Amino acid sequence: MAKSMRGHWTTLMALLAFGAHAGPASSAEPAPDLLSGRGFFSAGMFSNQTDLQIRFDPSSLKVGTEVDWDQRFGLADSHRFRVDGLWRFKPRHHLRFLYTDYSQTDGARIDKEIQWGDELIPVNSDVTGRLGFEIVELAYEYTVLKRPTYEVAASLGVHYTALSAELIATLNSAGIGARTVGGEAPVDAPLPVVGLRGLWHLGKNVYLDAQVQYFSLTVNDIAGSLSNQRAALIWQPASRWGVGIGYDAFEVDVKLKDGDFRGTVDWAYRGPQIFVNYAF
């Protein structure tokens, strides 16, 4: 994992250096700025502080043990890869895209027993925690206010969280031999979101991109809420290439009694971002 993260950072630093020194587009007609162009695409890394609580209930009426994944498996401070994109298919109509991946595997010795689904993992067990956590968002935007130096757009979209949390422990019992306890808790949580986004040209080659999103939904045995706030400064020294820094705060709270998962997921992250921006 550490080697992989170093590789991501090396690649990003190379892209940042390229973006900062890239010359203007080779075409005789200069590329449009971020407000008048067809869109832009950004890719980068962010370092965050996270808070992930998962409870996987058994099939009986009892509740499971809430697992603080950050504290148990060292998820609290980590570097992640993220891509964002915006496409203006018409002047006032946009599509926006987001993808990021939080997957990782770690091990720990637990200091209390964990009721994980229908399995009981005893105290002092060496447990492997495998977390697959991908976030994909696709949203439609309509520009409600457009001026030469800024735009404000309202959005409606779907924020899809695909979570797979697995706890596995191998126990050795006298006369019984080795046995494996634990299992996987899969959660697919598509939540609709509404929001506002604004893009301002602050002067020179600097832009401010900011957005807020929120939604809450309760249907039968599914309840969830989502909130997201993000702001980024983008420096676009070349006609197509730029670099940016930002800050993102995200929280999702899901309660399910459906399919293969019964329980709760409370997930939040917040932290700074650095990225390369490409305008087209």
C-alpha positions as CSV (number, residue, x, y, z in Angstrom):
1,M,0.0,0.0,0.0
2,A,2.7,2.5,0.9
3,K,4.6,1.7,-2.3
4,S,1.4,2.2,-4.3
5,M,0.7,5.6,-2.6
6,R,4.3,6.7,-3.3
7,G,3.7,5.8,-7.0
8,H,0.4,7.9,-7.0
9,W,2.2,10.9,-5.5
10,T,5.1,10.6,-8.0
11,T,2.7,10.5,-10.9
12,L,0.7,13.4,-9.6
13,M,3.8,15.6,-9.0
14,A,4.9,14.9,-12.6
15,L,1.4,15.9,-13.9
16,L,1.4,19.1,-11.8
17,A,4.8,20.1,-13.1
18,F,3.7,19.4,-16.7
19,G,0.4,21.4,-16.1
20,A,2.2,24.4,-14.6
21,H,4.7,24.6,-17.4
22,A,2.5,23.6,-20.4
23,G,2.4,26.2,-23.1
24,P,-0.7,27.4,-24.9
25,A,-2.6,25.2,-27.2
26,S,-0.9,24.6,-30.6
27,S,-4.1,25.5,-32.5
28,A,-4.3,29.0,-34.0
29,E,-7.5,29.5,-32.1
30,P,-6.9,29.7,-28.3
31,A,-8.7,27.3,-26.1
32,P,-11.7,28.8,-24.1
33,D,-11.5,29.6,-20.4
34,L,-13.2,27.5,-17.7
35,L,-16.4,29.6,-18.0
36,S,-16.9,29.6,-21.7
37,G,-15.4,26.3,-22.7
38,R,-17.1,22.9,-23.2
39,G,-15.8,21.7,-19.8
40,F,-12.9,20.5,-17.8
41,F,-11.4,17.4,-16.2
42,S,-9.3,17.2,-13.0
43,A,-7.4,14.3,-11.4
44,G,-5.4,14.4,-8.2
45,M,-4.9,13.3,-4.7
46,F,-6.3,14.3,-1.4
47,S,-5.1,13.7,2.2
48,N,-8.0,13.3,4.6
49,Q,-9.1,12.5,8.1
50,T,-11.9,9.9,8.1
51,D,-14.5,8.5,10.5
52,L,-16.0,5.2,9.5
53,Q,-18.4,3.3,11.8
54,I,-20.0,0.0,10.6
55,R,-22.5,-2.2,12.4
56,F,-23.4,-5.6,10.8
57,D,-26.5,-7.0,12.6
58,P,-27.2,-10.7,12.9
59,S,-30.4,-12.2,11.4
60,S,-31.9,-12.4,14.9
61,L,-33.4,-9.4,16.6
62,K,-30.1,-8.6,18.3
63,V,-27.8,-5.8,17.0
64,G,-24.2,-6.3,16.0
65,T,-21.1,-4.6,17.4
66,E,-20.3,-1.2,16.0
67,V,-16.8,-1.3,14.6
68,D,-14.7,1.9,14.5
69,W,-12.8,1.0,11.3
70,D,-10.4,3.9,11.6
71,Q,-9.3,3.0,15.1
72,R,-9.1,-0.7,14.4
73,F,-7.5,-0.7,11.0
74,G,-5.6,2.6,10.6
75,L,-7.9,4.2,8.0
76,A,-7.8,7.6,9.9
77,D,-5.2,9.4,7.8
78,S,-4.6,8.3,4.2
79,H,-4.0,9.6,0.7
80,R,-6.6,8.8,-2.0
81,F,-7.0,9.3,-5.8
82,R,-9.9,11.3,-7.2
83,V,-11.2,12.4,-10.6
84,D,-13.8,15.0,-11.4
85,G,-15.3,16.1,-14.7
86,L,-17.8,18.6,-16.1
87,W,-19.2,18.7,-19.6
88,R,-21.3,21.5,-21.0
89,F,-23.3,19.7,-23.8
90,K,-25.3,22.9,-24.1
91,P,-24.4,26.4,-22.8
92,R,-26.7,26.1,-19.7
93,H,-26.9,22.2,-19.5
94,H,-24.0,20.3,-17.9
95,L,-23.1,16.8,-16.8
96,R,-20.8,16.4,-13.8
97,F,-18.9,13.2,-12.8
98,L,-16.9,12.1,-9.7
99,Y,-15.0,8.9,-8.9
100,T,-12.8,7.9,-5.9
101,D,-11.7,4.7,-4.3
102,Y,-11.0,4.0,-0.6
103,S,-10.2,0.3,-0.8
104,Q,-7.6,-1.2,1.5
105,T,-6.7,-4.3,3.6
106,D,-5.2,-4.2,7.1
107,G,-4.9,-6.5,10.2
108,A,-5.3,-5.9,13.9
109,R,-5.8,-7.8,17.2
110,I,-9.1,-6.9,18.7
111,D,-9.5,-6.2,22.4
112,K,-13.2,-7.0,22.7
113,E,-15.5,-9.5,21.0
114,I,-17.3,-8.4,17.8
115,Q,-20.7,-9.6,16.8
116,W,-20.3,-9.4,13.0
117,G,-23.5,-10.6,11.2
118,D,-24.3,-14.1,12.5
119,E,-20.6,-14.6,13.5
120,L,-19.1,-13.9,16.9
121,I,-15.3,-13.0,16.7
122,P,-13.8,-13.6,20.2
123,V,-11.6,-11.1,22.1
124,N,-7.8,-11.2,21.3
125,S,-8.4,-12.6,17.8
126,D,-6.1,-11.5,15.0
127,V,-8.5,-10.1,12.5
128,T,-8.0,-9.1,8.8
129,G,-10.2,-6.2,7.8
130,R,-10.8,-5.8,4.0
131,L,-12.5,-2.6,3.0
132,G,-13.8,-1.9,-0.5
133,F,-15.2,1.5,-0.8
134,E,-15.9,3.2,-4.1
135,I,-17.9,6.4,-4.7
136,V,-19.3,7.3,-8.1
137,E,-21.5,10.3,-8.8
138,L,-23.3,11.5,-11.9
139,A,-25.3,14.7,-11.9
140,Y,-27.1,16.9,-14.3
141,E,-26.7,20.7,-13.8
142,Y,-28.7,23.6,-15.1
143,T,-27.1,27.1,-15.1
144,V,-29.6,29.4,-13.3
145,L,-27.3,32.5,-13.4
146,K,-24.7,33.2,-16.1
147,R,-22.4,36.2,-16.3
148,P,-19.0,36.8,-18.1
149,T,-17.2,36.3,-14.8
150,Y,-19.3,33.7,-13.0
151,E,-22.0,31.1,-13.2
152,V,-24.3,29.4,-10.7
153,A,-25.9,26.0,-11.4
154,A,-28.4,23.8,-9.7
155,S,-27.9,20.1,-9.8
156,L,-29.8,16.8,-9.5
157,G,-27.9,13.5,-9.5
158,V,-27.2,10.1,-8.1
159,H,-24.4,9.5,-5.6
160,Y,-23.6,5.7,-5.6
161,T,-21.6,4.3,-2.7
162,A,-20.4,0.7,-3.1
163,L,-19.1,-0.7,0.2
164,S,-17.8,-4.1,1.0
165,A,-16.5,-4.6,4.6
166,E,-15.1,-7.9,5.5
167,L,-13.8,-9.2,8.9
168,I,-12.0,-12.6,8.9
169,A,-10.3,-14.3,11.9
170,T,-8.7,-17.8,12.0
171,L,-9.2,-19.5,15.4
172,N,-7.3,-22.6,16.7
173,S,-9.3,-24.6,19.2
174,A,-8.0,-27.7,21.0
175,G,-9.6,-30.9,19.5
176,I,-11.3,-28.9,16.8
177,G,-8.4,-27.4,14.8
178,A,-8.4,-24.2,12.8
179,R,-11.6,-22.6,11.8
180,T,-12.5,-19.3,10.2
181,V,-15.1,-16.9,11.5
182,G,-16.4,-13.6,10.1
183,G,-17.6,-12.7,6.7
184,E,-18.5,-9.9,4.3
185,A,-21.0,-7.1,4.7
186,P,-21.8,-5.7,1.2
187,V,-23.7,-2.4,1.0
188,D,-24.8,-0.7,-2.2
189,A,-26.3,2.7,-1.4
190,P,-27.5,4.8,-4.3
191,L,-28.7,8.1,-2.9
192,P,-30.2,11.0,-5.0
193,V,-28.6,14.4,-4.4
194,V,-29.5,18.0,-5.0
195,G,-27.1,20.9,-4.9
196,L,-25.7,24.2,-6.0
197,R,-22.3,24.9,-7.7
198,G,-20.7,28.2,-8.5
199,L,-17.6,29.0,-10.7
200,W,-16.1,32.5,-10.4
201,H,-13.2,34.0,-12.5
202,L,-11.3,35.9,-9.8
203,G,-8.9,37.6,-12.2
204,K,-5.7,36.8,-14.0
205,N,-5.8,33.0,-14.4
206,V,-7.5,32.1,-11.1
207,Y,-10.9,30.6,-10.6
208,L,-13.0,29.6,-7.5
209,D,-15.1,26.4,-7.9
210,A,-17.5,25.7,-5.0
211,Q,-20.4,23.4,-4.4
212,V,-22.8,22.1,-1.8
213,Q,-24.9,19.0,-2.0
214,Y,-27.5,17.3,0.4
215,F,-30.2,14.7,0.4
216,S,-32.1,12.6,2.9
217,L,-34.2,9.6,2.0
218,T,-36.4,7.0,3.9
219,V,-38.0,4.2,1.9
220,N,-39.3,1.0,3.6
221,D,-36.3,-0.5,5.3
222,I,-33.7,1.9,3.8
223,A,-32.8,5.3,5.3
224,G,-29.9,7.5,4.4
225,S,-28.6,11.0,4.2
226,L,-25.7,12.6,2.4
227,S,-24.0,16.0,2.7
228,N,-21.0,17.4,0.7
229,Q,-19.2,20.7,0.7
230,R,-16.2,21.4,-1.5
231,A,-14.3,24.5,-2.5
232,A,-11.2,24.7,-4.8
233,L,-8.9,27.4,-6.3
234,I,-7.8,26.7,-9.8
235,W,-4.8,28.4,-11.5
236,Q,-5.0,28.0,-15.2
237,P,-1.7,29.5,-16.5
238,A,-2.0,27.8,-19.9
239,S,-5.0,27.7,-22.2
240,R,-5.8,24.1,-21.4
241,W,-3.7,23.0,-18.4
242,G,-3.9,24.2,-14.8
243,V,-3.4,23.1,-11.2
244,G,-5.6,23.5,-8.2
245,I,-5.9,23.1,-4.4
246,G,-9.1,22.5,-2.6
247,Y,-10.9,21.3,0.5
248,D,-13.7,18.7,0.7
249,A,-16.0,17.6,3.5
250,F,-18.3,14.6,3.0
251,E,-20.7,12.6,5.2
252,V,-23.0,9.7,4.5
253,D,-25.3,7.9,7.0
254,V,-27.1,4.8,5.8
255,K,-29.3,2.4,7.7
256,L,-30.4,-0.8,6.0
257,K,-32.5,-3.9,6.7
258,D,-32.5,-5.2,3.1
259,G,-30.8,-7.9,1.1
260,D,-27.5,-9.2,2.4
261,F,-26.9,-6.3,4.8
262,R,-28.6,-5.4,8.0
263,G,-27.1,-2.6,10.0
264,T,-25.6,0.9,9.8
265,V,-22.8,2.7,8.0
266,D,-21.7,6.2,9.2
267,W,-18.9,7.5,7.0
268,A,-17.3,11.0,6.9
269,Y,-14.1,12.4,5.5
270,R,-12.6,15.9,5.3
271,G,-9.3,17.2,4.0
272,P,-7.2,19.1,1.5
273,Q,-6.8,18.2,-2.2
274,I,-4.3,18.9,-4.9
275,F,-5.0,18.2,-8.6
276,V,-4.2,18.8,-12.3
277,N,-6.9,20.5,-14.3
278,Y,-7.5,20.1,-18.1
279,A,-9.9,22.4,-20.0
280,F,-11.4,21.5,-23.3
